[in-house]
Amino acid sequence: MSNSGVIYCVGTVPNGSRVKTKNGVIYETGASQGGNTNPGQVTTEYTATFTSTSRSYRGGVWRTDTTDMVQGAYSDTGYSSSVLWNYGCCWFTTLKSSLTGRTVRSASLTITRIPGSGTGGSVYMHLYAISNTTYSGTPGLVYSLGAVGYIGRGETLTINLPVSIVQGLVNGTYGGLGLYESPYNFGKSAYSSGYSRYYAPSLYVVYS
């Protein structure tokens, strides 16, 4: 009776030797068995979804007429230097307490543009990490993520976020997220090109 593909191990790891059978070959040249016999730990990953609260800032005050995130500017007489631009901000109030001491593996933001409001066409969302931990003081735009999505009225987008941004929200480097369109002269139009409103978004996180 012949053996096929059988491995014989002789001795104790990390020493010892391996023997090849007639039909099962082990290539030993240049190979070595290290002293670490632990194959390594398997990282367990978890998921969580965090809802947010939102407010908008305009003209030196936090708006009390709405809790929408508003981006851009509106003026029924067209652009002038006195036009007030909106900062739409949001905060994930349980994120820090839930994930402190954890490692963020990946994250995505899901946001819905409110239908029937703002520019009629699709707009770019300009996303920032902000320093504010709540609606107090002037929004501090700490880090720009750029134009992260192109979205129409009533549409929902899911945007992948850099791990460093979400880890920064957890460890306090950043206070929240904000939408802000840099001011420019939009002429006789009633809106800036990015004028739009959003419901408070949610954040999906994979962590270990």
Secondary structure, 3 states (H helix, E strand, C coil): CCCCCCEEEECCCCCCEEEECCCCCCCCCCCCCCCCCCCCCCCCCEEEEEECEEEEEECCEECCCCCCEEEECECCCCCCCCCCCEEEEEECCCHHHHHCCCCEEEEEEEEEECCCCCCCCCEEEEEEEECCCCCCCCCCEEEEEEEEEEECCCCEEEEEECHHHHHHHHHCCCCEEEEECCCCCCCCCCECCCCEEECCCEEEEEEC
